[in-house]
């Protein structure tokens, strides 16, 4: 083939393969090694040994190049999370891929290669034509990198953004968490905090909140208060300081991500605000693990409300 024919052949093949080609593909099409070599740095940009890109080196091209260089790999960890749209993850120029089975010595610039002995088909999916670990498996893989608090936030955001469900996340945790597997302890704890379907009894949470307020010597409050907008059916609030128009609502649900729960909470808060009342919301973890902050917030809010009223 003459130079023009070679270029045309390369461009046609590139359009068919996502702008990423291998030396083996080019040679099979009749392009000689010398013809390939003369075009590297001009028509062909080298992504790794024997893998070339044509045109601008976009993120998609880099990802395709990594998967072409490692045919058994799947995009994973932070790179997979960003592809899925996990908004709580930081951006990164480094590509992470996951390989199942025996380790390879191959290294690729800008590609972090992870290895695993456990990568079932159900943990892989396609995103824009690229092999990617599922959202659930991605979060499991990230458990090695992040502490419990960060994992909890990532899982919570994924569920709230409807990238996964509590059921799918629990199923993945059951398969992932094993004694001795890195990240299992942190992931199990994060799952317990978020995915426990058993609610804390409201009576127990109210009892703890009342005991906390008594120990802190907060001014007298009213439990199960019926505010002015109470319609005889809905509207009773957990705790209130009527003189300050201040409400404290207690949430006994370990996982507070159901759409209906959020809708109802926002409706109640708007209704209170329409009558110039302020609502503070506290959950089990705050009452039990951060009681001082709860007390300080209640005391400061009550003081501010009274001063505003004056």
C-alpha angles and dihedrals in degrees: 000000000000120000094265092052091048092053092047091050092050094048093048092050092046092055089053095049105044094267091295123108137173129223089243092056092049094049091048088056091055100263109138125225091248091052090051092047093051091055098048107111091021117051093357124054115199112234095173139330106321096354122105138183129210119212128357116001100236126173090260091052092050091050092048090049092054092050092047091050090048105034094183095049130104127203108256150162116023094352091056091046092055091047089054091049100251096172095193093066122094117240118252137184092213118095119222122203132175126221124194121215131008120019119252126212092217115121127194123194111251094010122109107205116206125189131212139175092208121059112137120190090248089065092062132074141162124257114183088339095308126118107246135167112252120260090255095050090044091057090048091052090049091056088084091060104040136057123240095267093052093045091050090053093048093050092046093051092047091054095043090049088050094239089129140358133239089248094052091046093050091049091053092048091054090057096040107043109084131151110270096015109126113251095016096114094049093044093048091051093048089050092050091053094049110023103042103123094197110094124218106250109259091226090058093048092047090049091053093046092050091048090050093051091048092051089050091050093233115176116271115288136188122243122212089011121188107218123208092268094055107133098196092261110047134020107066109140127209100235132359144178098207094187089060096036088235126147130194116199120193122210115204095181114110089205115041102179104104112123093228092053092053093046093051093046092051091047092053092047092050091049091052091047091052087061092045095255124137121223124207118191125203131177134205095270093053095047093047104032104028105030095146092058091049092052093046092050093048093047093047093046093049092049092048093048093051092049091050091050091053 
